Amino acid sequence: MWSRQQIRDLVDARVLVADGAMGTEIYAQGVPFEQSFDALNLTRPDIVRRIHRSYVDAGADLIETNTFGANRYRLEKSGFEARVAEINAAGVRLARECANARPPQSRPLVAASMGPIGRPLVPIGRVSEDDARDAFVEQIHALADADPDLLILETFGDLRECLVALDAVRAIVPDAAVIAMTTFTDEGKTLLGHKPVEVVRRLTDAGADLVGANCSVGPQGLEEVVERMLSVPDVRLCVQPNAGLPRLVGGRYVYVTSEDYLAEWALRMATIGVRIIGGCCGTKPLHVRAIRTAIGNRAPARVTQARAFVELEAERSTPAPVASQLQDKLTRRAFVVSVELDPPRGVNPSALIAGAVACKQAGIDAINIADSPLATARMSPLALAVGIQRQVDIDVILHVSCRDRNVLALQSECMGAHALDIRHILCVTGDPPTMGDYPNARGVFEIDSIGLVGLLARLNGGQDLAGKPLKYRTDFRIACAVNPTAEDLASELDRFARKLDAGAQFAMTQPLYDVADLDRFLDNTKPAIPILVGVLPLRNARHAEFIHNEVPGMRIPKAVRDRMRAAGDRGPEEGVRIAREFLALARERVAGAYVMPPFNRFEMAIDVVRP
């Protein structure tokens, strides 16, 4: 492999032209996106060879191996995770064959491509930095053994993940030449909010020989990113934009940026100091040939006065705190009661608002608003929360489910709730869509309830989930759920501990019917945060048998079920009586009650807590 000094000397002597897209060129050959493109190194090497040769013939000085996604996580989706070494070795071999077809004086460099693992790291996702590093180490060993000329880390949306990969490279091949590139949005930041100057400095400090941007948006969208990067002294940049934005034409994605336009842009980049220029998604051999013609064999421009960019940080703003009677009572260790109301299936919330009024008049402290429970389509819980809070002087605890939103939408939803003075959030993972109205709908679950607790805690601390400082701080009161009768209780208690570590401030349990279950949970966890015990008054014997026999993780003692059976038509009254008896025993053990009346029968909840 080339040394760090060799690659620096080369790009200090002349501007290099890199190749263009691999993935979209494979797609153009009729291979669907659902198939592993990296595995084609073994299954269809003719396709990969043909693409490499086209870029070599177009005059590329550097070609990238078809190994962008050849790590164990991405390969797992297509069943190739056990063949990481084979696929990476074949990728280098195919590129080397095509490069060696040229005479030595015009032979392109072979850059071994590595991309992100394809799953978010904690705290956004579930993959730890150590696990990601292990996957990168495995791929780096496979690539290094095949002896490419250099390594290229590309299309990282998370700067932290790119740094993990770069650290792994430096540990295994400390003197190897390395390019490291992140991807940027049209706002000029990485997907997780890192700015160009920070990307350059941190990647350079971590040992990258060239840094830069690839994929992202089209040429014009990357121009300001490049100019910001060039404001860092002595930086060596590599830039590979997409060929504009794709359009869906005849069932296929088509990129419309012309070769002449991209070549003109590439020449402008060369004249301001970029050292390696190529293309990403949608760029073809014709684009590379046009760039080669435009740039020729010019020496890199000296960056004597890069355009100055000052990252202006507005003063941090802290929204005015919203008074919370619920929080005040929890702080004073006064017993609190919250009643859950499910949003309506229609568009008229008046019955639920009337229920909230009745709860307030009965002395109840808060209303819980579920987020499409059982994956049924209902009115937005945030809309109902705002409607109640505007008409009733009562605190609202908004459930936010991870089922239907990715991390960006979750953060946006919570920011909107905060702006509307909804400050109590119960973080839930959410029921799978297969349980609900649209079983073929796809759940998102990009993060779970633990990740959502961590997101809100970071927002309270003035950071986003990636740890980037924000210009504001929130004051959410963060609740989590816990099930003391879960079938896998050890796993449930472990998750509860992780929620506490992530920043949960109070907890609400699933419905309980036996105080012994509550005692067992409290003895096992000894929680330092307030616990609101779940209470669900039963309607009749069928209701009791359904919950006990068909709802996972819920248990109703036989004595309770027998009482409901004996009650006959007086089921609701007996259900309330049982709930009152349980709550009387539990009251001294917990900070409050979380009452879940069946079918929004709020009058049953009022009867349960009535003095």
C-alpha positions in Angstrom: 0.0 0.0 0.0 1.1 3.6 -0.6 2.4 5.4 2.4 0.9 8.6 3.8 3.8 10.7 2.4 3.5 9.2 -1.0 -0.2 10.1 -1.5 0.5 13.6 -0.1 3.4 14.1 -2.5 1.3 12.9 -5.4 -1.7 15.2 -4.8 0.7 18.1 -4.0 2.1 17.6 -7.6 -1.1 17.3 -9.6 -4.9 17.2 -9.4 -6.2 13.6 -9.6 -9.5 12.6 -11.3 -11.4 9.9 -9.5 -13.9 7.6 -11.0 -17.7 7.9 -10.7 -20.6 5.9 -9.3 -20.4 2.2 -8.8 -23.8 1.5 -7.3 -25.9 3.4 -9.8 -23.9 1.9 -12.6 -24.6 -1.6 -11.2 -28.3 -0.6 -11.0 -28.2 0.5 -14.6 -27.1 -3.1 -15.5 -30.4 -4.3 -14.2 -29.4 -5.4 -10.7 -32.1 -4.3 -8.2 -31.2 -2.3 -5.1 -32.4 -5.2 -2.9 -29.5 -7.4 -4.0 -26.1 -7.1 -2.5 -23.9 -5.1 -4.9 -20.8 -6.1 -3.1 -21.5 -9.8 -3.4 -21.4 -9.3 -7.2 -17.6 -9.5 -6.8 -18.2 -13.2 -6.4 -21.4 -13.9 -8.2 -21.2 -11.5 -11.2 -17.6 -10.3 -11.5 -18.2 -9.5 -15.2 -20.5 -6.6 -14.2 -17.9 -5.1 -11.8 -15.1 -5.6 -14.3 -17.0 -3.8 -17.0 -17.7 -0.8 -14.8 -14.0 -0.5 -13.7 -12.8 -0.8 -17.2 -15.1 2.0 -18.4 -13.7 4.4 -15.8 -10.1 3.4 -16.6 -10.8 4.0 -20.3 -12.3 7.4 -19.4 -9.0 8.5 -17.9 -9.6 8.1 -14.1 -6.4 8.4 -12.0 -8.1 6.6 -9.1 -10.7 3.8 -9.1 -12.6 2.6 -6.1 -13.2 -1.1 -5.3 -16.8 -2.4 -5.2 -16.6 -3.0 -1.4 -18.5 0.0 -0.1 -21.0 -2.1 1.8 -18.8 -5.2 2.3 -19.0 -5.2 6.1 -20.8 -7.9 8.2 -23.8 -5.7 9.0 -24.7 -4.8 5.4 -23.9 -8.2 4.1 -26.1 -9.8 6.7 -29.2 -8.5 4.8 -28.4 -10.8 1.9 -26.9 -13.7 3.8 -23.2 -13.0 2.8 -22.0 -11.9 6.3 -19.7 -15.0 6.6 -17.9 -14.1 3.3 -16.5 -10.7 4.3 -12.9 -11.6 3.5 -13.7 -13.2 0.2 -15.9 -10.3 -1.1 -13.3 -7.7 -0.1 -10.4 -9.6 -1.5 -12.3 -10.1 -4.8 -13.2 -6.4 -4.9 -9.5 -5.4 -4.8 -8.5 -8.1 -7.2 -11.1 -7.0 -9.8 -10.1 -3.3 -9.6 -6.4 -4.2 -9.8 -6.9 -6.3 -12.9 -8.5 -3.4 -14.7 -6.0 -0.9 -13.4 -3.1 -3.1 -14.6 -4.5 -3.1 -18.1 -3.0 0.4 -18.5 0.7 1.1 -19.0 2.6 1.8 -15.7 2.8 5.5 -16.4 -0.9 5.9 -16.7 -2.1 3.2 -14.3 -4.8 4.4 -11.9 -4.5 3.9 -8.2 -6.8 1.3 -6.6 -8.6 2.8 -3.6 -10.3 0.2 -1.3 -13.7 1.6 -0.5 -15.3 1.4 3.0 -18.7 2.8 3.9 -20.7 3.0 7.2 -22.1 -0.2 8.7 -25.6 0.7 7.6 -27.0 0.9 11.2 -27.0 3.9 13.6 -24.7 3.8 16.5 -25.9 4.2 20.1 -27.5 6.2 21.5 -29.5 6.7 18.2 -29.4 3.0 17.4 -28.3 -0.2 19.1 -24.9 -0.8 17.7 -22.1 0.2 20.1 -18.9 1.9 18.9 -16.9 -1.3 19.9 -19.2 -3.5 17.7 -18.9 -1.1 14.8 -15.1 -1.0 15.2 -15.0 -4.9 15.2 -16.8 -4.8 11.8 -14.5 -2.2 10.4 -11.4 -4.2 11.7 -12.6 -7.3 10.0 -13.1 -5.4 6.7 -9.8 -3.6 7.0 -7.8 -6.8 7.5 -9.5 -8.3 4.4 -8.7 -5.3 2.3 -5.2 -4.8 3.5 -4.3 -8.4 2.8 -5.4 -7.8 -0.8 -3.0 -4.9 -1.1 -4.8 -1.9 -2.6 -2.9 1.3 -3.1 -4.9 3.2 -0.4 -8.1 3.2 1.6 -11.1 5.5 1.2 -13.7 6.0 3.8 -16.8 7.5 2.2 -20.4 8.6 2.6 -20.4 8.7 6.4 -23.3 10.7 7.7 -22.1 10.3 11.3 -18.7 11.9 11.9 -18.3 9.8 15.0 -18.7 6.5 13.0 -16.2 7.8 10.5 -13.7 8.5 13.3 -14.3 4.9 14.6 -13.4 3.5 11.2 -10.4 5.8 10.8 -9.1 4.8 14.2 -9.4 1.2 13.2 -7.5 1.9 10.0 -4.7 3.6 11.9 -4.4 0.7 14.4 -4.0 -1.9 11.7 -2.1 -0.1 8.9 -0.7 3.0 10.6 1.2 4.4 7.6 -1.3 3.6 4.9 -2.6 6.4 2.7 -6.3 7.2 3.7 -9.0 9.4 2.4 -12.0 10.1 4.7 -15.2 11.7 3.5 -18.5 12.5 5.0 -21.8 13.3 3.3 -23.7 16.6 3.7 -27.3 17.8 3.5 -28.4 20.8 1.5 -28.0 22.8 4.7 -24.3 22.3 4.6 -24.1 19.9 7.5 -23.7 16.2 8.0 -26.8 14.1 8.6 -26.1 14.5 12.3 -25.3 18.2 12.2 -21.5 18.4 12.0 -20.2 21.5 10.1 -17.6 21.3 7.3 -14.8 22.9 9.3 -15.3 20.6 12.2 -15.3 17.6 9.9 -12.0 18.7 8.4 -10.2 19.3 11.7 -11.4 16.2 13.4 -10.6 13.8 10.5 -7.3 15.4 9.9 -6.4 15.3 13.6 -7.4 11.6 13.6 -4.9 10.8 10.8 -6.7 11.2 7.4 -4.4 12.3 4.6 -7.1 13.8 2.5 -10.6 14.7 3.7 -13.7 15.8 1.9 -17.3 15.3 0.9 -19.0 12.8 -1.4 -22.5 11.8 -2.4 -24.6 14.3 -0.6 -26.3 16.6 -3.1 -25.3 17.8 -6.5 -22.2 19.9 -7.5 -23.7 23.3 -6.6 -25.0 22.0 -3.2 -21.4 21.0 -2.3 -19.7 24.2 -3.4 -20.2 26.1 -0.1 -19.2 23.0 1.8 -15.9 22.9 -0.2 -15.3 26.6 0.4 -15.8 26.2 4.1 -13.4 23.2 4.2 -10.8 25.2 2.3 -10.8 27.8 5.1 -8.8 25.3 7.2 -5.1 25.9 6.5 -3.1 23.2 4.6 -6.1 20.9 4.0 -6.0 18.5 1.1 -9.5 17.9 -0.2 -11.2 15.1 -2.2 -14.7 15.9 -3.5 -17.1 13.5 -5.3 -20.7 15.0 -5.7 -23.7 13.2 -7.1 -24.9 14.1 -10.6 -27.6 16.3 -9.2 -30.9 14.9 -7.8 -32.4 11.7 -9.2 -35.8 11.5 -10.9 -38.0 8.4 -11.3 -38.4 7.7 -15.0 -40.1 4.6 -16.2 -39.6 2.9 -12.9 -35.8 3.7 -12.7 -33.9 6.4 -11.0 -32.2 8.8 -13.5 -29.7 11.5 -12.8 -29.8 14.5 -15.2 -26.7 16.5 -14.6 -24.8 16.8 -17.9 -21.2 16.0 -18.4 -20.4 19.6 -19.5 -21.9 21.0 -16.4 -20.1 18.7 -14.1 -16.8 19.2 -15.9 -17.2 23.0 -15.6 -17.8 22.7 -11.9 -14.8 20.3 -11.5 -12.5 22.8 -13.2 -13.7 25.5 -10.8 -13.0 23.2 -7.8 -9.5 22.5 -9.2 -8.8 26.3 -9.5 -9.7 26.9 -5.8 -7.5 24.1 -4.4 -9.3 20.7 -4.5 -6.8 17.9 -5.0 -9.0 14.9 -6.0 -12.2 15.4 -8.0 -14.6 12.6 -9.1 -18.3 11.7 -8.9 -20.7 9.7 -6.8 -24.3 8.6 -7.4 -25.4 9.1 -11.0 -22.0 10.0 -12.4 -21.0 7.9 -15.4 -17.8 7.3 -17.4 -18.9 10.1 -19.7 -18.8 12.5 -16.7 -15.3 11.3 -15.7 -14.1 11.7 -19.3 -15.4 15.2 -19.4 -13.7 16.0 -16.1 -10.4 14.5 -17.3 -10.5 16.7 -20.4 -11.4 19.9 -18.4 -8.7 19.4 -15.7 -6.0 17.9 -17.8 -2.7 17.4 -15.9 -2.8 20.7 -14.0 -0.9 21.2 -10.7 -3.1 22.0 -7.7 -3.9 25.6 -7.0 -2.3 27.2 -4.0 -4.9 28.3 -1.5 -3.6 31.7 -0.6 -6.8 33.2 0.7 -9.7 30.9 1.1 -13.1 32.5 1.4 -13.6 33.3 5.1 -16.5 31.6 6.9 -17.3 32.3 10.5 -19.6 29.9 12.2 -21.9 32.3 14.0 -23.2 30.8 17.2 -26.4 32.5 18.4 -26.8 32.9 22.1 -28.2 29.8 23.6 -31.9 30.3 24.3 -33.7 28.5 27.1 -37.5 28.6 26.7 -39.4 29.9 29.7 -40.2 27.0 32.0 -43.8 25.8 32.0 -45.4 25.4 35.4 -46.2 21.7 36.3 -48.5 20.9 39.1 -47.7 17.2 38.5 -44.0 17.8 38.9 -44.5 20.0 41.9 -46.5 17.2 43.7 -43.9 14.6 42.7 -41.2 16.8 44.2 -43.2 17.2 47.4 -43.8 13.4 47.4 -47.6 14.0 47.3 -49.5 11.1 45.8 -50.4 11.9 42.1 -53.0 10.3 39.7 -52.9 10.3 36.0 -55.7 8.9 33.8 -55.1 7.6 30.3 -57.4 8.7 27.4 -56.9 7.2 23.9 -57.3 9.7 21.0 -60.5 9.2 19.0 -60.6 7.2 15.8 -62.3 10.2 14.2 -61.7 13.9 14.1 -63.9 15.1 16.9 -62.1 15.4 20.3 -65.0 16.9 22.2 -65.9 13.8 24.2 -62.2 13.4 25.3 -62.0 17.0 26.3 -65.2 16.6 28.3 -63.6 13.6 30.0 -60.5 15.7 30.9 -62.8 18.3 32.4 -64.5 15.6 34.6 -61.1 14.3 35.6 -59.9 17.7 36.6 -63.0 18.3 38.7 -62.4 15.0 40.4 -59.0 16.1 41.5 -57.0 14.0 39.0 -53.5 15.5 38.3 -52.8 14.6 34.7 -54.1 13.1 31.5 -52.1 10.5 29.7 -52.6 10.5 25.9 -51.7 7.3 24.1 -50.0 7.3 20.7 -52.1 5.1 18.4 -52.2 2.1 20.9 -52.3 -1.3 19.3 -51.1 0.3 16.1 -54.6 1.6 15.3 -55.1 4.8 13.3 -56.2 7.5 15.6 -56.1 11.3 15.9 -52.7 12.7 16.5 -52.0 12.5 20.2 -50.2 15.9 20.1 -53.3 17.5 18.6 -55.4 16.1 21.3 -52.9 17.1 24.0 -52.9 20.7 22.8 -56.7 20.7 22.6 -57.0 19.5 26.2 -54.4 21.7 27.6 -55.8 24.8 26.0 -59.3 24.1 27.5 -58.6 22.4 30.8 -56.1 23.5 33.5 -54.5 20.0 33.8 -51.1 18.6 33.0 -50.8 16.3 30.0 -48.4 13.4 29.6 -47.9 12.8 25.9 -47.0 9.3 24.7 -44.4 9.3 21.9 -44.0 6.1 20.0 -40.9 5.1 18.1 -42.9 2.9 15.7 -43.9 5.5 13.2 -41.0 7.9 13.0 -37.3 7.9 12.4 -35.0 9.8 14.7 -35.4 13.1 12.8 -39.2 13.0 12.9 -39.1 12.1 16.6 -36.9 15.0 17.4 -39.1 17.3 15.3 -42.2 16.0 17.0 -40.8 16.6 20.5 -39.5 20.1 19.5 -43.0 20.9 18.3 -44.6 19.6 21.5 -42.2 21.7 23.6 -43.1 24.8 21.6 -46.8 24.1 22.3 -46.0 23.8 26.0 -46.3 20.1 26.2 -43.5 19.1 28.5 -44.3 15.7 30.0 -43.4 12.9 27.6 -43.8 9.1 28.1 -41.3 7.4 25.8 -42.6 4.1 24.3 -41.2 1.8 21.7 -44.7 1.2 20.3 -46.8 -1.9 19.3 -45.8 -3.5 15.9 -48.0 -2.5 12.9 -49.0 -6.2 12.5 -51.3 -5.8 15.5 -53.3 -2.9 14.0 -55.5 -1.6 11.2 -52.8 -1.9 8.6 -50.8 -5.1 9.2 -48.8 -4.5 6.0 -47.6 -1.1 7.1 -43.9 -0.9 7.9 -42.7 0.0 11.4 -39.7 2.4 11.7 -38.2 1.5 15.1 -35.0 3.4 14.2 -34.6 3.9 17.9 -36.5 2.4 20.8 -37.8 3.9 24.0 -34.3 3.8 25.6 -33.0 5.9 22.7 -35.9 8.3 22.9 -35.3 8.8 26.6 -31.7 9.6 25.7 -32.7 12.0 23.0 -35.0 14.0 25.3 -32.3 14.0 28.0 -29.8 15.4 25.6 -32.2 18.0 24.4 -32.6 19.1 28.0 -28.9 19.4 28.2 -28.6 21.5 25.1 -27.4 18.7 22.8 -28.8 16.7 20.0 -28.7 12.9 20.0 -25.3 12.9 18.4 -23.9 15.1 21.1 -23.8 18.3 19.0 -24.4 21.5 20.9 -27.8 23.2 20.2 -28.8 26.8 20.5 -31.5 26.0 23.0 -32.3 23.8 26.0 -35.6 22.0 26.6 -37.2 21.2 29.9 -39.0 18.0 29.2 -40.1 15.8 32.2 -39.2 12.4 30.8 -41.2 9.3 31.7 -40.6 5.7 30.8 -42.7 2.5 30.9 -41.9 -0.7 32.8 -43.7 -4.0 33.1 -43.1 -5.7 36.4 -44.8 -8.9 35.2 -43.0 -9.2 31.9 -42.5 -12.8 30.6 -38.7 -12.2 30.4 -38.4 -10.2 33.6 -34.6 -10.2 33.6 -34.6 -8.5 30.2 -37.3 -6.1 31.3 -35.4 -5.0 34.4 -32.2 -4.6 32.3 -34.1 -2.3 29.9 -35.5 -0.4 32.8 -32.0 0.2 34.2 -30.9 1.4 30.8 -33.8 3.8 30.7 -32.7 5.2 34.1 -29.2 5.6 32.8 -30.4 7.3 29.7 -32.2 10.0 31.8 -35.7 8.9 32.7 -37.2 11.0 35.5 -40.3 9.0 36.5 -41.8 5.7 35.5 -45.2 4.3 34.8 -45.9 0.6 35.1 -48.1 -1.7 33.1 -51.4 -2.6 34.9 -50.9 -4.8 38.0 -53.5 -6.7 40.0 -51.3 -8.3 42.7 -49.3 -6.1 45.2 -46.8 -9.0 45.5 -45.8 -8.3 41.8 -45.2 -4.7 42.7 -43.2 -5.5 45.8 -41.0 -7.9 43.8 -40.3 -5.2 41.2 -39.5 -2.6 43.8 -37.2 -5.0 45.8 -35.4 -5.9 42.6 -34.9 -2.4 41.3 -35.0 -0.1 44.3 -35.7 2.8 41.9 -34.5 6.3 42.7 -37.2 7.9 40.6 -41.0 8.2 41.3 -43.1 5.2 40.2 -46.7 5.5 39.1 -48.3 2.1 39.4 -50.6 1.0 36.5 -54.2 0.3 37.3 -56.7 -1.0 34.8 -60.2 -1.6 36.2 -61.8 -4.7 34.6 -65.2 -4.5 32.9 -66.3 -8.2 33.1 -65.0 -11.7 33.3 -64.3 -11.9 29.6 -62.1 -8.8 29.9 -60.2 -10.4 32.8 -59.7 -13.7 30.9 -58.6 -11.9 27.8 -55.9 -9.9 29.6 -54.6 -12.9 31.5 -54.5 -15.4 28.6 -54.0 -13.3 25.5 -52.0 -10.2 26.4 -48.3 -10.9 26.6 -46.7 -10.0 29.9 -49.8 -9.4 31.9 -51.1 -11.6 34.8 -54.3 -11.5 36.7 -54.5 -13.7 39.8 -57.1 -16.5 39.8 -58.8 -15.0 42.8 -59.4 -11.8 40.8 -60.7 -13.6 37.8 -63.1 -15.7 40.0 -64.4 -12.5 41.5 -65.1 -11.0 38.1 -66.9 -14.3 37.0 -69.0 -14.2 40.1 -69.9 -10.6 39.6 -71.9 -11.3 36.4 -73.7 -8.2 35.1 -72.1 -6.1 37.9 -68.7 -6.5 36.3 -67.8 -2.8 36.0 -68.6 -2.2 39.7 -66.6 -5.2 40.8 -63.7 -4.2 38.5 -63.6 -0.8 40.2 -63.8 -2.3 43.6 -60.8 -4.6 42.9 -58.8 -1.7 41.5 -59.6 0.4 44.6 -58.5 -2.4 46.9 -55.3 -2.9 45.0 -54.5 0.8 45.0 -55.1 1.0 48.7 -52.4 -1.6 49.3 -50.0 0.0 46.7 -50.5 3.6 47.8 -47.7 3.6 50.4 -45.3 1.9 48.1 -45.4 4.3 45.1 -45.5 7.9 44.1 -48.8 7.7 42.3 -51.3 5.8 40.1 -51.6 5.6 36.4 -55.2 4.6 35.7 -56.1 3.2 32.3 -59.9 3.0 32.0 -61.1 0.5 29.3 -62.6 2.1 26.2 -62.1 5.6 27.6 -64.6 5.0 30.4 -63.1 7.9 32.4 -65.9 7.7 34.9 -64.5 4.3 36.0 -61.1 5.9 36.5 -62.7 8.6 38.7 -64.5 5.9 40.7 -61.2 4.1 41.3 -59.5 7.1 42.9 -62.5 8.8 44.5 -61.8 9.2 48.2 
